[in-house]
Amino acid sequence: MTLVSFVKAHLIHFIQSMTETNFPIIESNDSGIKDMPGVLNWLSHNTDTYKDQLASAGAILFRGFPVNTANDFDAFSAAFNYQDFTYEESLSNAVRINFTPRVFTANEAPPEVEIFLHHEMAQTPISPEKIFICCLSAAESGGETPICRSDLLYAAFKEKFPDWADQFKSLGLKYRLRMPEQEDLSSGQGRSWHSTLNVASREEAEEKLRELGYSWQWQEDNSLITTTPVLQAVKQLPDGSESFYNQVLAVHLGWQKVGGGVGNALTFGNDEAIPEEALRELAKLAQEYTIPLDWQDGDVALVDNHRVMHGRYPFSGSRKRQVVVCLARDV
């Protein structure tokens, strides 16, 4: 091992050991705030501090505050004064239900379906910078939200597999997705093309896809298979670090086969297949950097979508799991 490699390896180990205790940052209601006016007053004096902490930590969990309804959560997230990023305007392929114009369910996939690690909407040209996640009602069993520092993951992957890391960075990615004509609630990505593209007709859908740089194929069942333009796989963050910003793990582990004879759901940007061994090594390495958020009622997590991936573990029990989100852009 060279001196440079030795230093890099120990730096990665040091950063990882630090984040084991500081990721996520946990802010408890130690002062005993009992109502939402008190929460909003407290936030008015502290949001700048939390934004600064988020920039380096990647995630903050607010625990024990009286956030009991979707409207409470709407007010909590609005206090940070980020710019709205609504479900309607997004190209999310997940089926979701709005509670307020800003707040919607995280995913309507069945409880037994695992949603694997991903950056929110990184498979589209338009994605949010921040994610607020609120647990209104925790599952009886399971249902944790795994979170993973993608900057640390990419640094470790680059150290172990520099050639593969360079391919992801230099070639980028293309995603292929089937959008059904009607919502498919049995799938984690079953949003219809009408809803995804916010259009009423094939002609409007094609115009929208053309503007976004997609290619597409209509299927006999009136579903639509789309292929993205080349999207980045690695994002440089403001502090100079690099984040593995994509949906590679979610596609590799969870997406349904596209079908229709159009090839894999994910390729490098030059249409070359991604080596299966590289995908397996990524999935294995990601486990070392993943921490599950074990939800309690009223929890709110603020996540830097550029630095941190998230997912959803399966859940069970008679108690309804209700987790809602609010997406945001930096102002």
Secondary structure, DSSP 8 states (H G I E B T S, - for coil): --HHHHHHHHHHHHHHHHHHHHSSEEEE-TT---SHHHHHHHHHTTHHHHHHHHHHHSEEEEES----SHHHHHHHHHTT--EEE-TTTS---S---BSSSS-EES--S-TT--EEEE-TTTTSS---SEEEEEEEE--SEE--EEEEEHHHHHHHHHHH-HHHHHHHHHH-EEEEEEE-SS--TTSTT---HHHHHT-SSHHHHHHHHHHHT-EEEE-TTS-EEEE---B-S-EE-TTS-EE--SSHHHHHHH-----TT---SEEETTS----HHHHHHHHHHHHTTEEEE---TT-EEEEETTTEEEEE--EESSS--EEEEEEEE--
